[in-house]
Amino acid sequence: MVAAYLLASAAFEVGRYCQAFPNFGAERRGAPVMAFVRIDAKPILRRSQVRTPAFLIIQDPGLLNVAGVLDGLREGGGILVNSPRSSEELSGETGKAVVSFAAAQMALQMTGKPLANVALLSAFASLTGLLPREALIKALSARFKGDVLEKNLKLVDMAADQVPTESWKDITHALSA
Amino acid sequence: MLSALEGSQALAQAVGLCRPGVVAAYPITPQTHIVENISKLVADGRLRCELVSVESEFSAASVALGAAASGVRAYTASSSQGILLMAEVLYNISGMRIPMVMTCANRAVGAPLNIWNDQQDSMAVRDSGWIQLYCADNQEAVDTTIQAFRIAERTEVPVMVCVDGFVLTHTLEPIDLPTQEQVDRFLPPYHFSRALDSRNPLSLGTCVDPSFFTEARHSQHQAVLRATTEIMAADRDYAGIIGRSGGGLLSVVGPAEADVAILALGSVCSTVQESMQLFPQDRPVKLIKLRAYRPFPMAALREVLQGVRDLVVLERAIAPGSGGIVGMEVRSLATTLTQLPRIHNYAVGLGGRDVPIEIYPRLVEAITRADEPAWFEIFDLEPEKLPVEDR
C-alpha cells in the first residue's frame, strides 16, 4: 500500500494526475494485499478496480505461485519481481518476460529492514523512464525523515542500477492508453 | 494547495481547518483514518482541540452532542454498524436542533459481515432529521466538509457528509486544501444561540407531550426543507472565496436537453462520468449528480427532470421487500412532472462490488432492451451463484 501511495505521489510531483488505492480489505503488513496505481496526463475520474494493468510489481516472489496473480496483465506488459532468483529463471517458469532483482535483500543491507518497497519503485522508475529520480525523492521526503530518509535515498540510487535503464520505455508508450 | 493526499488524510485536514473544539470518536473498526489523522494533528500541536476517544459510537455522538450544545464546534466520524449504534443519538441531535458535523464513510451494514463500500448505513438514518450531502470525489468531500459546518450552524440542523468508504477514504489523489485564511473568511467562529450556560440555565431535550410534539416535528421538517437555501448559499460563498463549487444541491454533466438521464449519489458518479466519455452513445445522455439527499431538492430535481423520457436511478443500498430507496422518492416526485419518464431503478455495487468502467454502455443497453422499465433490479447480480429458488 505504501509503495502504491509513494508511486502515485511521485507521479504527482512531476505534474501527472494520479490515483492509488488498495484492493480494499483488511490490510496488515505481511498479509497478501493488492494495491493499484493509475497515472495519467488528464484527471482520473473512474473509481473502478484495475483489471488490465500495464505493469505488475510483485513484492513477494511467493505470490508468483498464487493462481491468477498474472491474470489481466496487458499483452506485452511488464512484470517486476522482488526475488533473489534471476530474471531468466523466473521468465522461464512463468512463461512471461520478468525483470527480477533482490530488492528486499538490498533494503535489508541498506536500511536494516527487508522492505522491498522503495527499491522496487526506484527500479520501476528506471525501467519505465516514467519518473525522474527527483520525483521519487520528493515523494519519499514527504513521508520519511532523518536517518530513515537518508538510507532510503541511498537505496533509490543503488536499486536504479539493478535493472536495464528505460528498457520498458516502449511498453510505457505502447500501453499508456 | 494541491497535494497528493489520501482521502481520509485530506478530510482530517479539512476538519482541522474548521477549528473544531471537540472531536469525539470511537477509534476502532468501523472507523477510517480520518480521526486517526485528526489525533495526529492534535498530537503534533497543529490543531488545538479536545480529542475524546470513547468506547462506542453511541458515546462518540453523545460527546459531540454535549460539546456542540455547550457552544463548542463539534465533529465525529463513523460508518456502517457504527452509524446504526449512533442512531438514537442522531435523532436526539437533530431533534434538539444541535448544529454539528459528522462524516459517514459509507459502508455496507451486516449481516453478512462486510466492510466494503455501499450506502446502506447513511440510508438507514436518512429520516433521522440530518442534512445528508453525498460526495462524488475527494475534492468534493473536502469542500463539502468545510461547507457543512456553516450550513449546520446557520440552520441549526446537523449535517452528515457522506463519503464512500475505501473508494474515496482510502484513495490517494490530487486534492486541493484551501488555506486557513480562506476557511476563516468563509466560516466565522461558532456561536450557538441556545448554548448551555450555567449563568443562564435552560433545558434541552425535555419531554414534549402530544400537545406540542406534532409542532416540534413540523418545525424540524420545515427547518430541514429550508436548509436548501443555505446549502446553495454556502456553496456560492465558498466558490466566491475558494474558487470552486462543492456541487450545489445537484449538478448535471452532459447536454441539459438530453432526454435520457442517469441519477446517482456519491463516487459512482465519477465512474459513470468517465464511462460516458469513453463510450459515447447515439442518444444524448446527462448525468444528474445528486449531492443533497436531505433536504430532498424537489424544485431543482423537477427542473432537471423536465423533458426526460428515460431516467435511470442508481442506488448503492436496498430496501428489502420494497426495492430502491432513492428510486422510490424520485418516482414519487416524477408524478408531478408534465411528462412522466420511464424510470429504471437499479442497485449497483452493494457491499463493495466493483462498478466497472463499462457501466454506462451496459445501462444504456439495458434500458434500450427493456420493454418495461425495471421497477427495481440489482443490476450487477450474478444469479448463477444462487440456488435456483432464490434467483
Interface residues (C-beta under 8 A of the other chain):
Chain A: A4 Y5 A8 S9 F12 E13 Y17 C18 Q19 A20 F21 P22 F24 G25 A26 I44 L45 R46 R47 S48 Q49 R51 A139
Chain B: S3 A4 E6 I115 W116 N117 D137 D164 F166 V167 L168 H170 T171 L172 E173 P174 S267 V268 S270 T271 Q273 E274 S275 Q277 G352 D354 V355 P356 I357 I359
